[in-house]
Amino acid sequence: MLRIREYDEEVNYRILRHGKNVFHDALEAVLGGEKRFHVTEGPAKYDLEYVDNQQWAMDSPGFSTSTIYRDNTFYPPYLSYDESDIKRICLDIFDGYRKIWFERAGEYSIVLAGILAENTDLEISFGDDRITWFLPDNDRIAIEDEVVSDDVLRVFDDFVPCAFNSDYSTMDSMVLFHHVFFFQWLTPLKTEDIKYLEIMFPRTEGLGSVLLGFGFISSYFKKKNIEVTVMKGCTRYRDEFLEKHFNLRFSPADSNRDNTVYATNYYSIMGIKMVRRSRGLDRSVLNSDFVREMQEYAEAYDHYDKTLGILLRGSDYITTRMSGTAKAVSVASAVPTIREWLEKYGYEKIMLATEDQSILREMCSEFPGKIVAIAQERYEVGDFVDAVTINELDRQKHSAEEYNMHVEDTAVNYMYALYLLSECKAFMYSCHCGGAILAKLFNENHFERTYCFAEHI
C-alpha cells in the first residue's frame, strides 16, 4: 500500500504529478524497485511511501503468532488493480451498513471512498481532511471525528486483526481493500467466462479445514454462479478416500485456464468475511453410507441427553502458536467453567474429543468416571521435536505406505468423534477450529447451549 508522508526536502525521489492516476503511477515504479516518491502540482506537496501489506500486518501487534499464517501470504500486495472494473469488485462487505468512516486518508481509503461514492448510497466521512486533495468538491464525503454506531463501519489506520479474532465490526483500510478487490487478485478472467474455482488446500490443513473451506467457499461463489472444485492430489488425504466418505467435487475434465480460477492461497480467501459467514455446509457433505456407519456407532451410547460434549485442541495448536479465537486453552483454565456447567445444568457425562494425550489424561483426572472418548492415536506436545504440525510429525513417524493408512484412519476417527459431539445436549470447545465448527454444523443448531473458551480468555 502507499502511505502519504510529509514531503522530505532533504532526499531526492522520483517526482510524480498529483492526480487521479498518482497511485497507479507510483505502483508501476514500485514494480521496478522504487519505494518512495515526491508528489507535486497538487493542493500540497507530499511523499508517497510503499509499504508491503503482508509485512506491515505481521509487524502489527494483532497479527497471528502462528507460523502457518506467517509463512504464507495472507494479504496480497495489490500492485495493480482497476477501480473502474465494477464487475470484479465485491461490495457485499458493506451490506447492512448505513455509513462508513475512515480514520485517515491513504491510497486504499481514498480509492475505496471514490468507489463507494459512485456505486453506493453509503454516507462517507473521514477524520482526515487530506481526502479533499484527492476527491475535491465531492458532497458525498464529510470531514468529522469518529462516529460510533452499529450501522457505521469504522475503518482505522492501524492493523485490525479481523480474521484472527472473528470480529469484523471494525476494520483497517488494507484489510477492507482486500475484501473489495480480492476477486481481481484471484484472476484476470472476466466474470462471464468463469465456470470453476479450483481450491488448492495446503497440506498442513486437516480434514475439518478441508471440509469447511470447501463448504464456505462453495457457498459464497455459488451466488456468483461459479462452481468450486478441489485440486486433485492437493490434500494430505488420497482423493479416493475423500470421494468415498465425503461429497466433494474434484476438478472436472473440462476445467482449463480459460474458464477456471486457480485459488492457490487458501488462507487469504478464508480471511474474507463474506466467505467465512457463508456457512454453506451441513451433514450433506458426508457420504450417506458413511453417515449410516456413524449413526450405528453412535447408537451404542444412549445418554446424550445428559452428556456435555467438549472439544479441546492441543498438540499442533500449541506448537504452531495459534492466537486469538484460534488459541488452544489449558485444561486448568477450562475446568472451572466445565464444573459450573455440570453442576448448574445436571450433565452426568462428558463426551471428550481431543487429539492430545495430555489433555485426555488431565481431563480423566479432573472428572473421574465421567469421561467418554473414542479410542484413537493421540499426540503429546513433547513429540514435536523436529516438527511443528501434525502432518509433519506423521510423515516423520510413518513410511509412505503407512502414512496414507494412518492419516485416513485418524480422519475417520476424527469424524466419528465430531458426530458424537453433535449428538450431545450441549457443547464446549477450546477455540474456533474446524472441528468445533463442524460439530455445530452437524448439530444443526440443536445444542441447548455452547461455549468457546478462547473467546473468554
DRENNUMI-791888 format. One record per residue (C-alpha): residue number from 1; y negated, z negated, x negated. Coordinates in nm, 2 decimals, padded with zeros to 4 digits. Each point is the difference from the previous one (the first is absolute). Layout:
BEGIN
+-----+--------+--------+--------+
|   k |     c2 |     c3 |     c1 |
+-----+--------+--------+--------+
| NUM |      Y |      Z |      X |
...
+-----+--------+--------+--------+
This chain:
BEGIN
+-----+--------+--------+--------+
|   k |     c2 |     c3 |     c1 |
+-----+--------+--------+--------+
|   1 |  00.00 |  00.00 |  00.00 |
|   2 | -00.36 |  00.05 | -00.10 |
|   3 | -00.22 | -00.31 | -00.01 |
|   4 | -00.38 |  00.01 |  00.01 |
|   5 | -00.15 | -00.17 | -00.31 |
|   6 | -00.35 | -00.06 | -00.13 |
|   7 | -00.13 |  00.30 | -00.20 |
|   8 |  00.06 | -00.07 | -00.37 |
|   9 | -00.29 |  00.15 | -00.21 |
|  10 |  00.17 | -00.10 | -00.33 |
|  11 |  00.31 |  00.22 |  00.03 |
|  12 |  00.03 |  00.37 |  00.05 |
|  13 |  00.24 |  00.13 |  00.27 |
|  14 |  00.04 |  00.33 |  00.19 |
|  15 | -00.29 |  00.04 |  00.24 |
|  16 |  00.10 |  00.08 |  00.36 |
|  17 | -00.23 |  00.10 |  00.28 |
|  18 | -00.02 | -00.23 |  00.30 |
|  19 |  00.12 |  00.16 |  00.32 |
|  20 |  00.29 |  00.02 |  00.24 |
|  21 |  00.24 |  00.13 | -00.27 |
|  22 | -00.09 | -00.25 | -00.27 |
|  23 |  00.33 | -00.19 |  00.04 |
|  24 |  00.21 |  00.31 | -00.02 |
|  25 | -00.20 |  00.12 | -00.30 |
|  26 |  00.07 | -00.33 | -00.18 |
|  27 |  00.37 |  00.00 |  00.09 |
|  28 |  00.03 |  00.35 | -00.15 |
|  29 | -00.13 | -00.13 | -00.32 |
|  30 |  00.23 | -00.30 |  00.02 |
|  31 |  00.29 |  00.24 | -00.02 |
|  32 | -00.14 |  00.10 | -00.34 |
|  33 |  00.00 | -00.36 | -00.12 |
|  34 | -00.36 | -00.11 |  00.07 |
|  35 | -00.06 | -00.34 |  00.16 |
|  36 | -00.37 | -00.05 |  00.06 |
|  37 | -00.29 |  00.22 |  00.11 |
|  38 | -00.38 |  00.00 |  00.04 |
|  39 | -00.11 |  00.11 |  00.34 |
|  40 | -00.36 |  00.13 |  00.04 |
|  41 | -00.22 |  00.19 |  00.25 |
|  42 |  00.07 | -00.24 |  00.28 |
|  43 | -00.19 | -00.29 |  00.17 |
|  44 |  00.08 | -00.20 | -00.32 |
|  45 |  00.17 |  00.05 | -00.33 |
|  46 |  00.34 | -00.16 | -00.03 |
|  47 |  00.33 |  00.02 | -00.18 |
|  48 |  00.35 |  00.07 |  00.14 |
|  49 |  00.29 | -00.17 | -00.18 |
|  50 |  00.36 |  00.10 |  00.06 |
|  51 |  00.25 | -00.28 |  00.06 |
|  52 |  00.37 |  00.06 |  00.04 |
|  53 |  00.11 | -00.12 |  00.34 |
|  54 |  00.34 | -00.15 | -00.10 |
|  55 | -00.13 | -00.18 | -00.31 |
|  56 | -00.30 | -00.14 |  00.20 |
|  57 |  00.23 | -00.13 |  00.26 |
|  58 |  00.25 | -00.15 | -00.25 |
|  59 | -00.29 | -00.17 | -00.18 |
|  60 | -00.11 | -00.17 |  00.32 |
|  61 |  00.12 | -00.35 |  00.09 |
|  62 |  00.16 |  00.10 |  00.33 |
|  63 |  00.23 |  00.27 | -00.13 |
|  64 |  00.37 | -00.08 |  00.00 |
|  65 |  00.15 | -00.16 | -00.31 |
|  66 |  00.33 |  00.19 |  00.06 |
|  67 |  00.11 |  00.24 | -00.27 |
|  68 |  00.13 |  00.23 |  00.27 |
|  69 | -00.36 |  00.07 |  00.12 |
|  70 | -00.16 | -00.01 | -00.35 |
|  71 |  00.25 |  00.25 | -00.14 |
|  72 | -00.07 |  00.25 |  00.27 |
|  73 | -00.32 |  00.17 |  00.12 |
|  74 | -00.10 | -00.17 |  00.32 |
|  75 | -00.35 |  00.15 |  00.03 |
|  76 | -00.04 |  00.37 | -00.11 |
|  77 | -00.31 |  00.11 | -00.20 |
|  78 | -00.13 |  00.25 |  00.26 |
|  79 | -00.16 |  00.23 | -00.26 |
|  80 | -00.03 |  00.27 |  00.27 |
|  81 | -00.02 | -00.02 |  00.38 |
|  82 | -00.17 |  00.20 |  00.28 |
|  83 | -00.20 | -00.20 |  00.25 |
|  84 | -00.05 |  00.31 |  00.21 |
|  85 |  00.38 |  00.04 |  00.05 |
|  86 |  00.00 | -00.22 |  00.31 |
|  87 |  00.35 |  00.11 |  00.10 |
|  88 |  00.14 | -00.17 | -00.31 |
|  89 | -00.22 | -00.31 |  00.04 |
|  90 |  00.15 | -00.31 |  00.17 |
|  91 | -00.25 | -00.18 |  00.22 |
|  92 |  00.26 | -00.21 |  00.20 |
|  93 | -00.07 | -00.30 | -00.23 |
|  94 | -00.33 | -00.04 |  00.20 |
|  95 |  00.17 | -00.02 |  00.34 |
|  96 | -00.10 | -00.32 |  00.18 |
|  97 | -00.33 | -00.04 | -00.19 |
|  98 | -00.35 |  00.03 |  00.14 |
|  99 | -00.18 | -00.02 | -00.33 |
| 100 |  00.05 |  00.02 | -00.37 |
| 101 | -00.21 | -00.19 | -00.26 |
| 102 |  00.01 |  00.09 | -00.37 |
| 103 | -00.12 | -00.26 | -00.26 |
| 104 | -00.11 |  00.25 | -00.26 |
| 105 | -00.07 |  00.37 | -00.06 |
| 106 |  00.24 |  00.18 | -00.23 |
| 107 |  00.19 |  00.33 |  00.00 |
| 108 |  00.26 | -00.11 |  00.25 |
| 109 | -00.22 | -00.18 |  00.25 |
| 110 | -00.26 |  00.28 | -00.01 |
| 111 |  00.26 |  00.27 |  00.06 |
| 112 |  00.17 | -00.20 |  00.28 |
| 113 | -00.34 | -00.07 |  00.17 |
| 114 | -00.07 |  00.37 |  00.01 |
| 115 |  00.33 |  00.08 |  00.15 |
| 116 | -00.03 | -00.27 |  00.26 |
| 117 | -00.35 |  00.10 |  00.10 |
| 118 |  00.11 |  00.35 |  00.06 |
| 119 |  00.34 | -00.06 |  00.16 |
| 120 |  00.00 | -00.33 |  00.19 |
| 121 | -00.22 | -00.22 |  00.23 |
| 122 |  00.03 | -00.30 | -00.23 |
| 123 | -00.31 | -00.20 | -00.08 |
| 124 | -00.06 |  00.01 | -00.37 |
| 125 | -00.19 | -00.24 | -00.22 |
| 126 | -00.05 | -00.09 | -00.36 |
| 127 | -00.10 | -00.31 | -00.19 |
| 128 | -00.14 |  00.23 | -00.27 |
| 129 | -00.31 |  00.21 |  00.06 |
| 130 |  00.11 |  00.25 | -00.28 |
| 131 |  00.20 |  00.17 |  00.28 |
| 132 | -00.33 |  00.17 |  00.09 |
| 133 |  00.00 |  00.18 | -00.34 |
| 134 |  00.30 |  00.19 |  00.12 |
| 135 | -00.03 |  00.02 |  00.38 |
| 136 | -00.37 | -00.01 |  00.06 |
| 137 | -00.15 |  00.01 |  00.35 |
| 138 |  00.34 | -00.06 |  00.17 |
| 139 | -00.07 | -00.20 |  00.31 |
| 140 |  00.37 | -00.09 |  00.03 |
| 141 | -00.02 | -00.23 | -00.31 |
| 142 | -00.17 | -00.34 |  00.00 |
| 143 | -00.08 | -00.24 | -00.28 |
| 144 |  00.09 | -00.35 |  00.08 |
| 145 |  00.17 | -00.32 | -00.13 |
| 146 |  00.37 | -00.06 |  00.05 |
| 147 |  00.11 |  00.03 |  00.37 |
| 148 |  00.30 | -00.22 |  00.10 |
| 149 |  00.19 |  00.09 |  00.31 |
| 150 |  00.36 |  00.09 |  00.10 |
| 151 | -00.11 |  00.35 |  00.09 |
| 152 | -00.18 |  00.06 | -00.33 |
| 153 |  00.18 |  00.12 | -00.31 |
| 154 | -00.16 | -00.16 | -00.30 |
| 155 |  00.04 |  00.20 | -00.33 |
| 156 | -00.07 | -00.19 | -00.32 |
| 157 | -00.07 |  00.11 | -00.35 |
| 158 |  00.26 | -00.22 | -00.17 |
| 159 |  00.37 |  00.07 |  00.04 |
| 160 |  00.16 | -00.14 |  00.32 |
| 161 |  00.38 | -00.04 | -00.03 |
| 162 |  00.08 |  00.13 |  00.35 |
| 163 |  00.34 |  00.14 | -00.08 |
| 164 |  00.11 | -00.31 | -00.17 |
| 165 | -00.11 | -00.26 |  00.26 |
| 166 |  00.07 |  00.23 |  00.30 |
| 167 | -00.36 | -00.06 |  00.12 |
| 168 | -00.21 |  00.31 |  00.06 |
| 169 | -00.28 | -00.17 |  00.19 |
| 170 | -00.22 |  00.05 | -00.30 |
| 171 |  00.03 |  00.27 | -00.27 |
| 172 | -00.17 |  00.13 | -00.31 |
| 173 | -00.14 |  00.35 | -00.03 |
| 174 |  00.27 |  00.13 | -00.23 |
| 175 |  00.29 | -00.12 |  00.22 |
| 176 | -00.17 |  00.14 |  00.31 |
| 177 | -00.06 |  00.33 | -00.18 |
| 178 |  00.37 |  00.02 | -00.08 |
| 179 |  00.08 | -00.06 |  00.37 |
| 180 | -00.23 |  00.29 |  00.11 |
| 181 |  00.10 |  00.25 | -00.27 |
| 182 |  00.36 | -00.08 | -00.08 |
| 183 |  00.13 |  00.31 |  00.18 |
| 184 | -00.21 |  00.22 | -00.23 |
| 185 |  00.14 | -00.19 | -00.30 |
| 186 |  00.36 |  00.06 |  00.13 |
| 187 | -00.02 |  00.38 |  00.03 |
| 188 | -00.22 |  00.31 | -00.02 |
| 189 |  00.19 |  00.15 |  00.30 |
| 190 | -00.18 |  00.08 |  00.32 |
| 191 |  00.11 | -00.24 |  00.28 |
| 192 |  00.12 |  00.29 |  00.22 |
| 193 |  00.24 |  00.11 | -00.28 |
| 194 |  00.17 | -00.34 | -00.05 |
| 195 |  00.34 | -00.05 |  00.15 |
| 196 |  00.15 | -00.28 | -00.21 |
| 197 | -00.11 | -00.29 | -00.21 |
| 198 |  00.26 | -00.10 | -00.26 |
| 199 |  00.01 | -00.36 | -00.13 |
| 200 |  00.11 | -00.07 | -00.35 |
| 201 |  00.09 | -00.37 |  00.00 |
| 202 | -00.01 | -00.19 | -00.33 |
| 203 |  00.34 | -00.12 | -00.11 |
| 204 | -00.14 | -00.35 | -00.02 |
| 205 | -00.01 | -00.01 |  00.38 |
| 206 |  00.27 | -00.17 |  00.19 |
| 207 |  00.16 |  00.10 |  00.33 |
| 208 | -00.25 | -00.18 |  00.21 |
| 209 | -00.29 |  00.18 | -00.16 |
| 210 |  00.17 |  00.34 |  00.03 |
| 211 |  00.06 | -00.05 |  00.37 |
| 212 | -00.34 | -00.15 |  00.08 |
| 213 | -00.18 |  00.26 | -00.21 |
| 214 |  00.18 |  00.28 |  00.17 |
| 215 | -00.06 | -00.15 |  00.34 |
| 216 | -00.37 | -00.07 | -00.04 |
| 217 | -00.09 |  00.32 | -00.18 |
| 218 |  00.20 |  00.20 |  00.26 |
| 219 | -00.18 | -00.17 |  00.29 |
| 220 | -00.34 |  00.07 | -00.15 |
| 221 |  00.05 |  00.37 | -00.09 |
| 222 |  00.18 |  00.07 |  00.33 |
| 223 | -00.35 | -00.02 |  00.16 |
| 224 | -00.09 |  00.29 | -00.23 |
| 225 |  00.31 |  00.20 |  00.10 |
| 226 |  00.14 | -00.04 | -00.35 |
| 227 |  00.37 | -00.10 | -00.05 |
| 228 |  00.06 | -00.25 | -00.27 |
| 229 |  00.31 |  00.04 | -00.22 |
| 230 |  00.15 | -00.17 | -00.30 |
| 231 |  00.04 |  00.17 | -00.33 |
| 232 |  00.37 |  00.04 | -00.08 |
| 233 |  00.13 | -00.23 | -00.28 |
| 234 | -00.32 | -00.20 | -00.04 |
| 235 |  00.11 | -00.35 |  00.11 |
| 236 |  00.24 | -00.24 | -00.18 |
| 237 |  00.25 |  00.07 |  00.28 |
| 238 |  00.22 |  00.31 |  00.03 |
| 239 | -00.12 |  00.24 |  00.27 |
| 240 |  00.35 |  00.00 |  00.15 |
| 241 | -00.02 | -00.38 |  00.04 |
| 242 | -00.34 |  00.02 |  00.17 |
| 243 |  00.11 |  00.28 |  00.23 |
| 244 |  00.31 | -00.20 |  00.11 |
| 245 | -00.19 | -00.32 |  00.09 |
| 246 | -00.35 |  00.11 |  00.09 |
| 247 | -00.18 |  00.27 |  00.19 |
| 248 | -00.22 |  00.13 | -00.28 |
| 249 | -00.10 |  00.36 | -00.03 |
| 250 |  00.04 |  00.17 | -00.34 |
| 251 | -00.20 |  00.31 | -00.09 |
| 252 |  00.15 |  00.31 |  00.17 |
| 253 |  00.07 |  00.33 | -00.15 |
| 254 | -00.32 |  00.17 |  00.13 |
| 255 | -00.22 | -00.26 | -00.17 |
| 256 | -00.21 |  00.16 | -00.27 |
| 257 | -00.34 | -00.01 | -00.18 |
| 258 | -00.17 |  00.20 |  00.27 |
| 259 |  00.09 | -00.23 |  00.29 |
| 260 |  00.07 | -00.34 | -00.17 |
| 261 | -00.22 | -00.29 | -00.12 |
| 262 |  00.17 | -00.17 | -00.30 |
| 263 | -00.09 | -00.37 |  00.02 |
| 264 |  00.09 | -00.12 | -00.34 |
| 265 | -00.21 | -00.32 |  00.01 |
| 266 |  00.16 | -00.22 |  00.25 |
| 267 | -00.21 | -00.32 | -00.06 |
| 268 | -00.33 |  00.18 |  00.05 |
| 269 |  00.11 |  00.13 |  00.34 |
| 270 |  00.14 | -00.34 |  00.11 |
| 271 | -00.34 | -00.16 | -00.09 |
| 272 | -00.16 |  00.20 |  00.29 |
| 273 | -00.07 | -00.22 |  00.30 |
| 274 |  00.08 |  00.27 |  00.26 |
| 275 |  00.34 |  00.05 | -00.16 |
| 276 |  00.09 | -00.37 | -00.03 |
| 277 | -00.11 | -00.06 |  00.36 |
| 278 |  00.20 |  00.29 |  00.14 |
| 279 |  00.32 | -00.21 |  00.04 |
| 280 |  00.21 |  00.30 |  00.09 |
| 281 |  00.33 | -00.17 | -00.06 |
| 282 |  00.26 | -00.17 |  00.21 |
| 283 |  00.38 | -00.03 |  00.02 |
| 284 |  00.03 |  00.37 |  00.05 |
| 285 | -00.03 |  00.04 | -00.38 |
| 286 |  00.35 | -00.14 | -00.02 |
| 287 |  00.31 |  00.22 |  00.06 |
| 288 |  00.17 | -00.09 |  00.33 |
| 289 |  00.33 | -00.07 | -00.17 |
| 290 | -00.17 | -00.23 | -00.25 |
| 291 | -00.17 | -00.19 |  00.28 |
| 292 |  00.34 | -00.05 |  00.17 |
| 293 |  00.15 | -00.14 | -00.32 |
| 294 | -00.29 | -00.25 | -00.04 |
| 295 |  00.02 | -00.10 |  00.37 |
| 296 |  00.37 | -00.08 | -00.03 |
| 297 | -00.07 | -00.20 | -00.31 |
| 298 | -00.29 | -00.18 |  00.17 |
| 299 |  00.21 | -00.10 |  00.30 |
| 300 |  00.21 | -00.23 | -00.23 |
| 301 | -00.30 | -00.24 |  00.00 |
| 302 | -00.11 | -00.12 |  00.35 |
| 303 | -00.27 | -00.25 | -00.06 |
| 304 | -00.30 |  00.23 | -00.04 |
| 305 | -00.20 | -00.18 |  00.28 |
| 306 |  00.00 | -00.32 | -00.22 |
| 307 | -00.05 |  00.18 | -00.33 |
| 308 | -00.31 |  00.05 | -00.21 |
| 309 |  00.01 |  00.32 | -00.21 |
| 310 | -00.15 | -00.03 | -00.35 |
| 311 | -00.05 |  00.27 | -00.26 |
| 312 | -00.10 | -00.13 | -00.35 |
| 313 | -00.06 |  00.25 | -00.28 |
| 314 |  00.03 | -00.10 | -00.36 |
| 315 |  00.14 |  00.18 | -00.31 |
| 316 | -00.21 |  00.31 | -00.07 |
| 317 | -00.27 | -00.10 |  00.25 |
| 318 | -00.06 | -00.27 | -00.27 |
| 319 |  00.06 |  00.21 | -00.31 |
| 320 | -00.23 |  00.28 |  00.12 |
| 321 | -00.27 | -00.26 |  00.08 |
| 322 | -00.06 |  00.12 |  00.36 |
| 323 | -00.32 | -00.15 |  00.14 |
| 324 | -00.20 | -00.04 |  00.32 |
| 325 |  00.21 |  00.02 |  00.32 |
| 326 |  00.29 |  00.14 | -00.21 |
| 327 |  00.02 | -00.31 | -00.22 |
| 328 |  00.33 | -00.18 | -00.02 |
| 329 | -00.02 | -00.37 |  00.09 |
| 330 |  00.20 | -00.30 | -00.13 |
| 331 |  00.26 | -00.18 |  00.21 |
| 332 | -00.20 | -00.32 | -00.06 |
| 333 | -00.31 |  00.15 |  00.16 |
| 334 |  00.20 |  00.13 |  00.30 |
| 335 |  00.21 | -00.30 |  00.08 |
| 336 | -00.27 | -00.21 |  00.18 |
| 337 | -00.08 |  00.27 |  00.25 |
| 338 |  00.38 |  00.07 |  00.05 |
| 339 |  00.06 | -00.36 |  00.07 |
| 340 | -00.29 | -00.01 |  00.24 |
| 341 |  00.15 |  00.29 |  00.20 |
| 342 |  00.35 | -00.14 |  00.00 |
| 343 | -00.13 | -00.33 |  00.15 |
| 344 | -00.26 |  00.15 |  00.23 |
| 345 |  00.20 |  00.28 |  00.15 |
| 346 |  00.35 | -00.14 | -00.02 |
| 347 |  00.16 |  00.27 | -00.22 |
| 348 |  00.34 | -00.12 | -00.12 |
| 349 |  00.09 |  00.27 | -00.26 |
| 350 | -00.18 |  00.21 | -00.25 |
| 351 |  00.11 |  00.37 | -00.05 |
| 352 | -00.11 |  00.05 | -00.36 |
| 353 | -00.04 |  00.34 | -00.17 |
| 354 | -00.08 |  00.00 | -00.37 |
| 355 |  00.10 |  00.20 | -00.30 |
| 356 | -00.08 | -00.30 | -00.23 |
| 357 |  00.28 | -00.24 | -00.08 |
| 358 | -00.24 | -00.28 | -00.10 |
| 359 | -00.17 |  00.02 |  00.34 |
| 360 |  00.34 | -00.02 |  00.18 |
| 361 |  00.10 | -00.30 | -00.21 |
| 362 | -00.33 | -00.18 |  00.07 |
| 363 |  00.00 |  00.07 |  00.37 |
| 364 |  00.36 | -00.13 |  00.03 |
| 365 | -00.11 | -00.31 | -00.18 |
| 366 | -00.30 | -00.05 |  00.23 |
| 367 |  00.18 |  00.07 |  00.32 |
| 368 |  00.37 | -00.09 | -00.05 |
| 369 |  00.23 |  00.13 |  00.27 |
| 370 | -00.26 |  00.21 |  00.17 |
| 371 | -00.01 |  00.32 | -00.22 |
| 372 |  00.19 |  00.31 |  00.11 |
| 373 | -00.02 |  00.29 | -00.25 |
| 374 |  00.19 |  00.33 | -00.06 |
| 375 |  00.22 |  00.01 | -00.32 |
| 376 | -00.16 |  00.24 | -00.25 |
| 377 | -00.08 |  00.03 | -00.36 |
| 378 | -00.32 | -00.18 | -00.08 |
| 379 | -00.23 | -00.02 | -00.30 |
| 380 | -00.19 | -00.27 | -00.19 |
| 381 | -00.34 |  00.04 | -00.16 |
| 382 |  00.16 | -00.09 | -00.33 |
| 383 |  00.22 |  00.32 |  00.02 |
| 384 | -00.31 |  00.22 | -00.05 |
| 385 | -00.02 | -00.03 | -00.38 |
| 386 | -00.06 |  00.37 | -00.08 |
| 387 | -00.06 |  00.12 |  00.35 |
| 388 | -00.28 | -00.05 |  00.26 |
| 389 |  00.15 |  00.15 |  00.32 |
| 390 |  00.34 | -00.04 |  00.16 |
| 391 |  00.05 |  00.38 | -00.05 |
| 392 | -00.04 | -00.04 | -00.38 |
| 393 |  00.22 | -00.30 | -00.01 |
| 394 |  00.28 |  00.17 |  00.20 |
| 395 | -00.01 |  00.30 | -00.23 |
| 396 |  00.04 | -00.23 | -00.30 |
| 397 |  00.29 | -00.19 |  00.15 |
| 398 |  00.20 |  00.29 |  00.15 |
| 399 |  00.14 |  00.33 | -00.13 |
| 400 | -00.12 |  00.32 |  00.18 |
| 401 |  00.31 |  00.00 |  00.22 |
| 402 | -00.02 | -00.37 |  00.08 |
| 403 | -00.37 |  00.02 |  00.06 |
| 404 |  00.02 |  00.22 |  00.31 |
| 405 |  00.27 | -00.22 |  00.16 |
| 406 | -00.19 | -00.31 | -00.08 |
| 407 | -00.34 |  00.10 |  00.14 |
| 408 |  00.16 |  00.15 |  00.31 |
| 409 |  00.21 | -00.31 |  00.06 |
| 410 | -00.31 | -00.22 | -00.05 |
| 411 | -00.20 |  00.22 |  00.23 |
| 412 |  00.25 | -00.03 |  00.28 |
| 413 |  00.01 | -00.38 | -00.03 |
| 414 | -00.38 |  00.00 |  00.00 |
| 415 | -00.01 |  00.19 |  00.33 |
| 416 |  00.26 | -00.23 |  00.15 |
| 417 | -00.22 | -00.30 | -00.10 |
| 418 | -00.31 |  00.16 |  00.16 |
| 419 |  00.19 |  00.08 |  00.31 |
| 420 |  00.12 | -00.36 |  00.03 |
| 421 | -00.36 | -00.12 | -00.05 |
| 422 | -00.12 |  00.22 |  00.28 |
| 423 |  00.24 | -00.17 |  00.24 |
| 424 | -00.14 | -00.35 | -00.07 |
| 425 | -00.23 | -00.19 |  00.23 |
| 426 | -00.29 | -00.02 | -00.25 |
| 427 | -00.08 |  00.14 | -00.34 |
| 428 | -00.17 | -00.13 | -00.32 |
| 429 | -00.04 |  00.21 | -00.31 |
| 430 | -00.14 | -00.05 | -00.35 |
| 431 | -00.23 |  00.31 | -00.02 |
| 432 | -00.07 |  00.34 |  00.13 |
| 433 |  00.31 |  00.17 | -00.15 |
| 434 |  00.19 |  00.29 |  00.15 |
| 435 |  00.28 | -00.23 |  00.12 |
| 436 | -00.24 | -00.22 |  00.20 |
| 437 | -00.16 |  00.30 |  00.17 |
| 438 |  00.34 |  00.16 |  00.08 |
| 439 |  00.14 | -00.32 |  00.15 |
| 440 | -00.31 | -00.02 |  00.23 |
| 441 |  00.03 |  00.36 |  00.10 |
| 442 |  00.37 | -00.03 |  00.07 |
| 443 | -00.07 | -00.30 |  00.21 |
| 444 | -00.24 |  00.21 |  00.21 |
| 445 | -00.25 | -00.28 |  00.04 |
| 446 |  00.24 | -00.25 |  00.16 |
| 447 | -00.04 | -00.28 | -00.25 |
| 448 | -00.15 | -00.30 |  00.18 |
| 449 | -00.21 | -00.07 | -00.31 |
| 450 | -00.04 |  00.13 | -00.36 |
| 451 | -00.16 | -00.14 | -00.32 |
| 452 | -00.09 |  00.15 | -00.34 |
| 453 | -00.02 | -00.25 | -00.28 |
| 454 | -00.21 |  00.22 | -00.23 |
| 455 | -00.27 |  00.03 |  00.27 |
| 456 | -00.05 | -00.38 | -00.01 |
| 457 | -00.01 | -00.06 | -00.38 |
+-----+--------+--------+--------+
